[in-house]
Amino acid sequence: MTNINFSILLAIIGCGIVTWLPRILPFIFSKKVTFSDKAKQFMSYIPMCILTALFIQSLLVVNENKMTTINIENLLASLPTIIVGFITKSLMWTVIVGVVTMGLIRYIGLF
Amino acid sequence: MESSYSKGYVTFKDGFIACVPTILGYVGIGIACGIVGKSSGLSILSVVLMSVIVYGGSSQFIITGMLVSGAPISAIVFTTFLVNLRHFLMSMSVAEYFKETSLLKSIGIGTLLTDESYGVLMTAVLKEKQVSFSWVNGLNITAYLVWILSTLLGAILGNVIPDPQSLGLDYALVAMFIGLIILQIEYPLKVRTKATLMVMLSVAISLYLLSHVLSIELSVLAATLIGCMIGAMTDDKH
């Protein structure tokens, strides 16, 4: 229960480093360089775009040598989640409604 | 020095109080993250260690998922890097604000930066408050400890709850992405409705198309860059 696999430990440490660097590097840079407006403008779209890409990824089912298909279960659960997210603007309520909706979909056995 | 800070933004305790509204969010996602980790076959120690070292909700869900699917460590680390690139931007705007703070203290602030603590901090900055280093620490360290304890609690619960999938808990990550996207686009969607929708649609379409030729992780990166390019290009017209 409390054991840890070496490769898991390695993955955690590696991920820790690449999570830490983006968090602290700007503080080091900011004392030395300033980014051009063009670069700042391009980078300002990264959060929106990467989160959208990660969300869409969860809706896709990649099939080897076949067309990529849609994960209908996730798509269906996303609809009330998006609506509640826009109404509440709360991360917590969005997560709760999403999880409950997915639980219901699986309980009913829709798919 | 102390007197130049705004009232309510001085002490560690002030920072703790500022963190309180976000605590429930950390607890909810942290418990889900712990349960998913434990039920995916990770030990309680692995789950907690991940919270201590990685400290990122979405990354921890992804790392867990990829570990279970047997992905190579290089792919896990690279994906985590991509997922957390957004912190680079957040830190950049925070760094502007703490330009006068010493490098070591700045690194301390950046190390514990999260989406939520960034939100609280930037709200204070928006209100033109002068915040102290102790205040930021109160905010950040409270969040850090709450996160670690929540995932620990989830990992312990993971033994009691037999199948978190039947409860839909695995969907917590997708739901969090939806929540984070909404918080990100809320303002741009009001000011530049068409352009924002076009950027998001271009990401979705390019991701779908690219998934046929590239690995899904690379497709996510390429689709993101395409979206940023289209965003920056349409921004020029305004």
Interface residues (C-beta under 8 A of the other chain):
Chain A: M1 T2 N3 I4 N5 S7 I8 L9 L10 A11 I12 I13 G14 C15 G16 I17 V18 T19 W20 P22 R23 I24 L25 P26 F27 I28 F29 S30 K31 F35 K38 Q41 F42 M43 S44 Y45 I46 P47 M48 C49 I50 L51 T52 A53 L54 F55 I56 Q57 S58 L60 V62 M67 T68 N74 A77 S78 T81 I82 G85 F86 K89 S90 L91 M92 T94 V95 I96 V97 G98 V99 V100 T101 M102 G103 L104 I105 R106 Y107
Chain B: L24 G25 G28 I29 A32 L42 S43 I44 L45 S46 L49 M50 I53 V54 Y55 G56 S58 S59 I63 L67 I73 I76 V77 F78 T80 F81 L82 V83 N84 L85 R86 H87 F88 L89 S91 M92 V94 A95 E96 F98 K99 L103 S106 I107 I109 G110 T111 L113 E116 Q165 S166 L167 G168 L169 D170 Y171 A172 L173 V174 A175 M176 F177 I178 G179 L180 I181 I182 L183 Q184 I185 E186 P188 T196 V199 M200 V203 A204 L207 Y208 S211 H212 I216 S219 V220 A223 T224 L225 G227 C228 M229 G231 A232 D235
